[in-house]
Amino acid sequence: MLNRLCLGTVQLGLKYGVNNIIKRKPSRDESNELLKKSLEVGISTFDTASVYGNAEEILGDFGIGNYNVNVISKLKPGIKECIIENTKNEIMASLKRLRLSSLDGYLIHDVEDFYNKDIVKGLQICKEERFVKNIGVSIYEPEDALNAVKSSFVDYIQIPYNVFDQRLNQTDFFELAEKNKIKIFARSSFLQGLLLMDVNKMPPYLIDAKPYLIEFEKIIKEYGFSKAEASFLFSYCNNDLHKIVFGVETKTQLLTNVEIITRATEFSDCYNNLYLNLNFKKIDRKILTPSLWR
């Protein structure tokens, strides 16, 4: 069951999310304890990036390379000069910070770079030289996801996917991914904490999401699931998703998410209700895209 979970590490390097519980990023000791516990429970895939504060250094100092795990990192946006060479230099810098000799995956972080032939060439060279095993892209919009899944060089695609953001369900994206043998990583199960918020305490800039959150709560209450359970299981129970990327700030949150998936077999009817709900298929992208919230 845990082989489909991927621990995201942005919370280790940055204060992150609209519903950040501890109101800060974890201390170095807390991060080490969190990583230790994740290994103990059986998580074997870790997602990071050069722009996640000092997350790569935290993983490297912890000694993540001493364990039989897969690490995925991402390219810093904004390479303008000597693009092929500097793309490789960025990968080498990540490897140095992580204290690894190779990465399981390396993704383009800014989708604009996906359309830069020199950046793609740099990634392909590093794959050929075995510094990375798989290359791909992290996307936000369905159009970019469809372009990526049709490309000839992509192995991994990371997408936002949650109860509110079901846009790719309305395309042939998942069919194409299976056909082209591309692995799909789904992030944002909780929509950066929006799906967990108290409807009576929502900030003004998210008020348009309130009716959808009320609808969500109404449905899951009928089946006896909490918002955290339903949000996480909605992603986990979609078998088109190969890995579910989730971030936590504490060991308690980690263990809670691990415990949630034990209820997956009970979630079928609730999943179908959420999946088929037409209200969740027409949510404005201003709600679905955290960078547009403020």
Kinemage of the C-alpha trace (Angstrom):
@kinemage 1
@onewidth
@group {chain A} dominant
@subgroup {mainchain}
@vectorlist {calphas} color= white
{ca met a 1} P 0.000 0.000 0.000
{ca leu a 2} L 2.772 2.438 0.885
{ca asn a 3} L 4.643 1.935 -2.380
{ca arg a 4} L 2.278 4.456 -4.008
{ca leu a 5} L 3.123 7.194 -1.508
{ca cys a 6} L 5.800 9.789 -2.182
{ca leu a 7} L 6.840 12.163 0.580
{ca gly a 8} L 7.091 15.741 -0.654
{ca thr a 9} L 9.717 17.809 1.131
{ca val a 10} L 8.788 21.414 0.347
{ca gln a 11} L 7.534 21.761 3.940
{ca leu a 12} L 11.001 20.857 5.217
{ca gly a 13} L 12.629 23.761 3.412
{ca leu a 14} L 9.897 26.396 3.410
{ca lys a 15} L 6.891 27.556 5.422
{ca tyr a 16} L 4.298 26.272 2.995
{ca gly a 17} L 0.548 26.010 2.478
{ca val a 18} L -2.499 28.115 3.314
{ca asn a 19} L -3.315 25.850 6.265
{ca asn a 20} L 0.175 25.345 7.726
{ca ile a 21} L -0.525 23.956 11.198
{ca ile a 22} L 2.749 24.720 12.974
{ca lys a 23} L 3.005 28.179 11.325
{ca arg a 24} L 6.657 27.583 10.416
{ca lys a 25} L 8.876 25.039 8.752
{ca pro a 26} L 10.114 22.155 10.951
{ca ser a 27} L 13.446 22.476 12.743
{ca arg a 28} L 16.364 20.410 11.482
{ca asp a 29} L 15.868 17.872 14.287
{ca glu a 30} L 12.148 17.677 13.544
{ca ser a 31} L 12.892 17.162 9.854
{ca asn a 32} L 15.332 14.362 10.628
{ca glu a 33} L 12.794 12.649 12.878
{ca leu a 34} L 10.152 12.998 10.199
{ca leu a 35} L 12.408 11.465 7.545
{ca lys a 36} L 13.406 8.665 9.906
{ca lys a 37} L 9.770 7.850 10.653
{ca ser a 38} L 8.832 7.907 6.964
{ca leu a 39} L 11.478 5.279 6.278
{ca glu a 40} L 10.332 3.210 9.238
{ca val a 41} L 6.745 3.062 7.970
{ca gly a 42} L 7.901 2.049 4.493
{ca ile a 43} L 7.905 5.155 2.317
{ca ser a 44} L 10.561 4.784 -0.362
{ca thr a 45} L 10.062 7.745 -2.731
{ca phe a 46} L 10.924 11.363 -1.912
{ca asp a 47} L 10.136 14.477 -3.934
{ca thr a 48} L 12.205 17.638 -3.615
{ca ala a 49} L 13.492 20.609 -5.643
{ca ser a 50} L 16.344 23.079 -5.684
{ca val a 51} L 13.888 25.911 -4.969
{ca tyr a 52} L 12.417 24.286 -1.844
{ca gly a 53} L 14.588 26.350 0.472
{ca asn a 54} L 17.229 24.032 1.954
{ca ala a 55} L 15.188 20.831 1.508
{ca glu a 56} L 17.846 19.165 -0.652
{ca glu a 57} L 20.532 19.877 1.946
{ca ile a 58} L 18.302 18.487 4.694
{ca leu a 59} L 17.857 15.243 2.778
{ca gly a 60} L 21.575 15.070 2.019
{ca asp a 61} L 22.664 15.767 5.590
{ca phe a 62} L 20.194 13.172 6.815
{ca gly a 63} L 21.932 10.625 4.605
{ca ile a 64} L 19.021 9.747 2.348
{ca gly a 65} L 21.484 8.088 -0.018
{ca asn a 66} L 22.244 5.428 2.598
{ca tyr a 67} L 18.773 3.963 2.125
{ca asn a 68} L 17.184 2.036 -0.720
{ca val a 69} L 14.918 4.855 -1.841
{ca asn a 70} L 14.106 6.893 -4.940
{ca val a 71} L 14.666 10.651 -4.938
{ca ile a 72} L 13.139 13.041 -7.465
{ca ser a 73} L 14.228 16.650 -7.778
{ca lys a 74} L 13.444 19.546 -10.096
{ca leu a 75} L 15.205 22.108 -12.232
{ca lys a 76} L 15.508 25.671 -11.004
{ca pro a 77} L 13.591 27.934 -13.412
{ca gly a 78} L 15.189 30.811 -15.268
{ca ile a 79} L 18.266 29.374 -17.001
{ca lys a 80} L 19.085 31.922 -19.701
{ca glu a 81} L 22.688 31.354 -20.790
{ca cys a 82} L 24.682 28.270 -21.814
{ca ile a 83} L 21.423 26.451 -21.330
{ca ile a 84} L 22.489 22.869 -22.036
{ca glu a 85} L 25.608 23.194 -19.886
{ca asn a 86} L 23.838 24.992 -17.033
{ca thr a 87} L 20.982 22.505 -17.022
{ca lys a 88} L 23.550 19.811 -16.383
{ca asn a 89} L 25.243 22.011 -13.777
{ca glu a 90} L 21.930 22.364 -11.916
{ca ile a 91} L 21.506 18.603 -11.819
{ca met a 92} L 25.048 18.158 -10.553
{ca ala a 93} L 24.447 20.803 -7.875
{ca ser a 94} L 21.329 18.968 -6.700
{ca leu a 95} L 23.226 15.690 -6.576
{ca lys a 96} L 25.931 17.348 -4.490
{ca arg a 97} L 23.427 18.799 -2.016
{ca leu a 98} L 21.612 15.468 -1.812
{ca arg a 99} L 24.901 13.536 -1.604
{ca leu a 100} L 23.764 11.186 -4.334
{ca ser a 101} L 25.439 9.871 -7.461
{ca ser a 102} L 22.192 9.694 -9.425
{ca leu a 103} L 18.511 10.583 -9.182
{ca asp a 104} L 15.522 8.406 -9.925
{ca gly a 105} L 13.818 11.398 -11.504
{ca tyr a 106} L 14.492 14.991 -12.478
{ca leu a 107} L 11.629 17.248 -13.554
{ca ile a 108} L 11.317 20.589 -15.273
{ca his a 109} L 9.794 22.813 -12.582
{ca asp a 110} L 8.609 25.746 -14.705
{ca val a 111} L 6.475 24.470 -17.563
{ca glu a 112} L 7.791 27.215 -19.874
{ca asp a 113} L 11.134 25.403 -19.754
{ca phe a 114} L 9.412 22.288 -21.092
{ca tyr a 115} L 9.177 24.061 -24.445
{ca asn a 116} L 12.879 25.001 -24.458
{ca lys a 117} L 14.712 22.513 -26.685
{ca asp a 118} L 18.093 23.231 -25.074
{ca ile a 119} L 16.805 22.469 -21.580
{ca val a 120} L 15.285 19.232 -22.839
{ca lys a 121} L 18.577 18.380 -24.516
{ca gly a 122} L 20.444 19.026 -21.270
{ca leu a 123} L 18.125 16.656 -19.430
{ca gln a 124} L 18.490 14.000 -22.101
{ca ile a 125} L 22.286 14.206 -21.904
{ca cys a 126} L 22.179 13.714 -18.139
{ca lys a 127} L 19.894 10.738 -18.619
{ca glu a 128} L 22.279 9.254 -21.160
{ca glu a 129} L 25.155 9.803 -18.730
{ca arg a 130} L 23.098 8.110 -15.982
{ca phe a 131} L 22.959 11.031 -13.599
{ca val a 132} L 19.180 10.665 -13.813
{ca lys a 133} L 17.096 7.616 -14.647
{ca asn a 134} L 13.869 9.374 -15.621
{ca ile a 135} L 13.104 12.886 -16.820
{ca gly a 136} L 9.868 14.805 -17.008
{ca val a 137} L 7.912 17.897 -16.065
{ca ser a 138} L 5.711 19.310 -13.334
{ca ile a 139} L 2.606 21.007 -14.748
{ca tyr a 140} L -0.391 23.051 -13.597
{ca glu a 141} L -2.630 23.339 -16.649
{ca pro a 142} L -4.357 20.559 -18.646
{ca glu a 143} L -3.031 21.878 -21.959
{ca asp a 144} L 0.555 21.466 -20.773
{ca ala a 145} L -0.215 18.036 -19.332
{ca leu a 146} L -1.558 16.901 -22.692
{ca asn a 147} L 1.482 18.265 -24.505
{ca ala a 148} L 3.773 16.483 -22.073
{ca val a 149} L 2.005 13.141 -22.270
{ca lys a 150} L 2.279 13.222 -26.069
{ca ser a 151} L 5.986 14.062 -26.075
{ca ser a 152} L 8.679 11.554 -26.958
{ca phe a 153} L 11.090 12.168 -24.078
{ca val a 154} L 8.971 12.343 -20.911
{ca asp a 155} L 9.060 9.499 -18.369
{ca tyr a 156} L 7.390 11.237 -15.412
{ca ile a 157} L 4.682 13.899 -15.197
{ca gln a 158} L 3.660 15.523 -11.940
{ca ile a 159} L 0.142 16.957 -11.902
{ca pro a 160} L -2.169 18.694 -9.430
{ca tyr a 161} L -5.070 16.375 -8.664
{ca asn a 162} L -7.755 16.540 -6.001
{ca val a 163} L -11.514 16.583 -5.434
{ca phe a 164} L -11.788 20.121 -6.778
{ca asp a 165} L -9.233 19.771 -9.575
{ca gln a 166} L -10.546 16.996 -11.804
{ca arg a 167} L -9.819 18.760 -15.079
{ca leu a 168} L -7.678 15.935 -16.475
{ca asn a 169} L -10.486 13.435 -15.895
{ca gln a 170} L -12.314 15.223 -18.692
{ca thr a 171} L -9.539 14.557 -21.222
{ca asp a 172} L -7.728 11.507 -22.609
{ca phe a 173} L -4.648 12.319 -20.520
{ca phe a 174} L -4.660 9.148 -18.426
{ca glu a 175} L -5.294 6.910 -21.432
{ca leu a 176} L -2.348 8.487 -23.249
{ca ala a 177} L -0.123 8.122 -20.187
{ca glu a 178} L -0.853 4.402 -20.047
{ca lys a 179} L -0.313 4.017 -23.785
{ca asn a 180} L 3.022 5.872 -23.669
{ca lys a 181} L 4.153 4.178 -20.422
{ca ile a 182} L 4.502 7.465 -18.548
{ca lys a 183} L 4.254 7.470 -14.758
{ca ile a 184} L 1.944 10.042 -13.212
{ca phe a 185} L 2.710 11.674 -9.864
{ca ala a 186} L -0.218 13.505 -8.282
{ca arg a 187} L 0.376 16.331 -5.831
{ca ser a 188} L -1.945 18.722 -3.992
{ca ser a 189} L -4.407 16.162 -2.602
{ca phe a 190} L -5.397 18.770 -0.010
{ca leu a 191} L -5.107 21.713 -2.447
{ca gln a 192} L -2.466 23.275 -0.183
{ca gly a 193} L -4.811 22.954 2.780
{ca leu a 194} L -7.900 24.524 1.195
{ca leu a 195} L -9.855 21.262 1.380
{ca leu a 196} L -9.170 21.052 5.112
{ca met a 197} L -10.252 24.574 6.009
{ca asp a 198} L -13.144 25.515 8.262
{ca val a 199} L -15.761 27.053 5.952
{ca asn a 200} L -16.436 29.716 8.582
{ca lys a 201} L -12.812 30.788 8.794
{ca met a 202} L -11.863 31.128 5.152
{ca pro a 203} L -9.813 34.181 4.143
{ca pro a 204} L -11.570 36.678 1.864
{ca tyr a 205} L -9.472 35.757 -1.157
{ca leu a 206} L -10.808 32.172 -1.011
{ca ile a 207} L -14.445 32.977 -0.348
{ca asp a 208} L -15.479 31.806 -3.846
{ca ala a 209} L -14.434 28.291 -2.836
{ca lys a 210} L -16.863 28.204 0.089
{ca pro a 211} L -19.902 26.678 -1.704
{ca tyr a 212} L -17.740 23.897 -3.121
{ca leu a 213} L -16.258 23.174 0.279
{ca ile a 214} L -19.753 23.031 1.783
{ca glu a 215} L -20.797 20.561 -0.934
{ca phe a 216} L -17.681 18.488 -0.284
{ca glu a 217} L -18.386 18.344 3.455
{ca lys a 218} L -22.014 17.395 2.851
{ca ile a 219} L -21.085 14.428 0.670
{ca ile a 220} L -18.335 12.983 2.826
{ca lys a 221} L -20.398 13.334 5.991
{ca glu a 222} L -22.939 10.917 4.512
{ca tyr a 223} L -20.215 8.272 4.266
{ca gly a 224} L -18.483 8.956 7.571
{ca phe a 225} L -15.188 10.363 6.294
{ca ser a 226} L -13.291 13.404 7.526
{ca lys a 227} L -12.053 16.065 5.118
{ca ala a 228} L -8.482 14.808 5.470
{ca glu a 229} L -9.514 11.217 4.816
{ca ala a 230} L -11.695 12.000 1.821
{ca ser a 231} L -9.155 14.370 0.275
{ca phe a 232} L -6.282 11.918 0.511
{ca leu a 233} L -8.293 8.861 -0.479
{ca phe a 234} L -9.743 10.605 -3.527
{ca ser a 235} L -6.244 10.725 -5.000
{ca tyr a 236} L -5.105 7.401 -3.599
{ca cys a 237} L -8.105 5.487 -4.991
{ca asn a 238} L -7.544 6.689 -8.549
{ca asn a 239} L -5.526 3.840 -10.023
{ca asp a 240} L -4.405 6.002 -12.948
{ca leu a 241} L -2.088 7.783 -10.505
{ca his a 242} L 1.161 5.911 -9.919
{ca lys a 243} L 2.385 7.977 -6.961
{ca ile a 244} L 0.623 10.293 -4.526
{ca val a 245} L 2.929 13.126 -3.462
{ca phe a 246} L 2.037 14.505 -0.043
{ca gly a 247} L 3.755 16.845 2.355
{ca val a 248} L 3.625 16.998 6.133
{ca glu a 249} L 5.053 19.209 8.852
{ca thr a 250} L 4.989 16.729 11.743
{ca lys a 251} L 5.343 13.019 12.460
{ca thr a 252} L 1.728 13.005 13.614
{ca gln a 253} L 0.559 14.213 10.214
{ca leu a 254} L 2.700 11.574 8.537
{ca leu a 255} L 1.246 8.746 10.598
{ca thr a 256} L -2.273 10.105 10.106
{ca asn a 257} L -1.896 9.992 6.321
{ca val a 258} L -0.441 6.495 6.451
{ca glu a 259} L -3.375 5.396 8.591
{ca ile a 260} L -5.879 6.984 6.210
{ca ile a 261} L -5.081 4.623 3.359
{ca thr a 262} L -6.146 1.644 5.471
{ca arg a 263} L -9.710 2.884 4.841
{ca ala a 264} L -9.328 2.772 1.053
{ca thr a 265} L -11.538 -0.285 0.630
{ca glu a 266} L -14.393 1.551 2.379
{ca phe a 267} L -14.147 4.601 0.160
{ca ser a 268} L -15.579 3.290 -3.131
{ca asp a 269} L -19.091 4.750 -2.893
{ca cys a 270} L -17.870 8.088 -1.564
{ca tyr a 271} L -15.227 8.220 -4.301
{ca asn a 272} L -17.810 7.642 -7.032
{ca asn a 273} L -20.049 10.373 -5.625
{ca leu a 274} L -17.190 12.879 -5.570
{ca tyr a 275} L -15.881 11.766 -8.962
{ca leu a 276} L -19.265 12.082 -10.678
{ca asn a 277} L -20.353 15.324 -8.987
{ca leu a 278} L -20.835 17.850 -11.771
{ca asn a 279} L -20.246 20.822 -9.456
{ca phe a 280} L -16.628 19.775 -9.024
{ca lys a 281} L -16.047 19.686 -12.772
{ca lys a 282} L -16.586 23.393 -13.372
{ca ile a 283} L -14.553 25.096 -10.636
{ca asp a 284} L -12.765 28.262 -11.717
{ca arg a 285} L -9.005 27.948 -12.123
{ca lys a 286} L -8.605 30.910 -9.757
{ca ile a 287} L -9.636 28.492 -7.014
{ca leu a 288} L -7.645 25.566 -8.377
{ca thr a 289} L -4.352 27.451 -8.798
{ca pro a 290} L -2.753 28.598 -5.497
{ca ser a 291} L -0.538 31.119 -7.273
{ca leu a 292} L -3.711 33.017 -8.253
{ca trp a 293} L -5.218 33.132 -4.772
{ca arg a 294} L -3.768 36.456 -3.652
